[in-house]
Amino acid sequence: MENLKELDKTYIANTYARFPVEIKYGEGSIISDEDGKQYIDMGGGIAVNIFGMQDKVWKNAVVSQLNKFQHTSNLYYTEPCVALAKLLVEKTEMKKVFFSNSGAEANECAIKVMRKYAQDKKGPEYYNIITLKNSFHGRTLATLAATGQEDYHKEFLPVTQGFISVTPGDIVELENTLKNNKCAGILIETIQGEGGVIPLDPVYIEQVYALAKENDLVFAVDEVQTGNGRTGKLYSYMHYDIKPDIFTTAKGLGGGLPIGATVLGEKVEFVLSAGKHGSTFGGNPVCAAGAVSIISRIDEKLLSDVMQKSEIVFDTLSGASGIKSVTGKGLMIGIETEKGAEKVVNECIEKGVLVLKAKNKVRLVPPLNIGISELKKALSIILEICAVG
Ligand SMILES: Cc1ncc(COP(=O)(O)O)c(C=O)c1O
């Protein structure tokens, strides 16, 4: 389309500051723009395209479902959605899954489950949900309130009530907050993704889990960004000695088609009953068929490849000229650079590498199956751009 960028500005709500690239084609971790220029994809559509662009297995699963039917609503039984729930439950030892269409919706469901659990067991005044400062849980009104960053709230006040954010790492503050408020649950990200790829202290994570257990709170982990193999485990909570009552996921789950999941453990398995929650599209058979093809291939081999590639990234970037710090886990990486992140991101695009920003960091969340040579090439360009003096 001619003048695409101008037409986009004219007709599309101004919520996105797009990079000046029109994506025309992609295969694996290589993307081409309108002029045929090629880029190494280190962003994966923001941690979504787990197996890159046009992954054949995923495409076959999706097309073969499309050749049967595309949608039925949740009034009827369909196989892909059951197959996906079974797979998720068996791989995580959780109990049940509610499907939606995005990360924010997966968290909305988690919030409803936490509130209903507490209401049923302790009374309606036990509605507060504790989240962490600098977290990100989505942009719907409840998940915005759960997001512990005032910048996201300020023009949309009043935010939904019943959310309290505490300082990550400060277990005493959490203890006091629990003493002084009637709470339903705690929701955390193990690595604050949008917050700048900041991993929580493992000791703190285990302390939060213990406190939740002690106080009979619903302990939920937001795995929207960290999930589906991204950190080197199927779900990031598996790095720690914890077992959430709920975890939520989306992004990589569908491999590029929209699907969210709220995965429920034993404690909350029966909290929802017919009519208490729902979604027209949730568990859509095409998205679910694609997701089955993704989740069934996240095995030990893929996860150990993720860790090997992660090591390459950390070894290459840590301590290099112009690089102040490298944080994250697996293939979810934040780089603090001496040049501003914005500048680095733009220069990377010019030199043929698509990277992302998260707060003041350059963020890398490439397809998990990115080739080692593509990864090394992207890293050498990033090194060259970040170098100072
Ligand atoms: C941790 C986390 N939770 C929730 C969301 C919201 O997901 P979605 O944009 O699919 O609603 C995101 C998106 O970046 C996220 O990183």
The ligand as an ORCA input file, in Angstrom:
! r2SCAN-3c Opt
* xyz 0 1
  C       4.061     -9.619     32.608
  C       2.970     -9.165     31.688
  N       1.688     -9.305     32.063
  C       0.677     -8.921     31.265
  C       0.903     -8.351     30.035
  C      -0.243     -7.939     29.169
  O      -0.376     -8.804     28.110
  P      -1.287     -8.440     26.849
  O      -0.625     -7.304     26.155
  O      -1.326     -9.695     26.030
  O      -2.636     -8.078     27.388
  C       2.223     -8.179     29.598
  C       2.512     -7.556     28.298
  O       3.571     -7.097     28.025
  C       3.279     -8.595     30.448
  O       4.567     -8.458     30.071
*
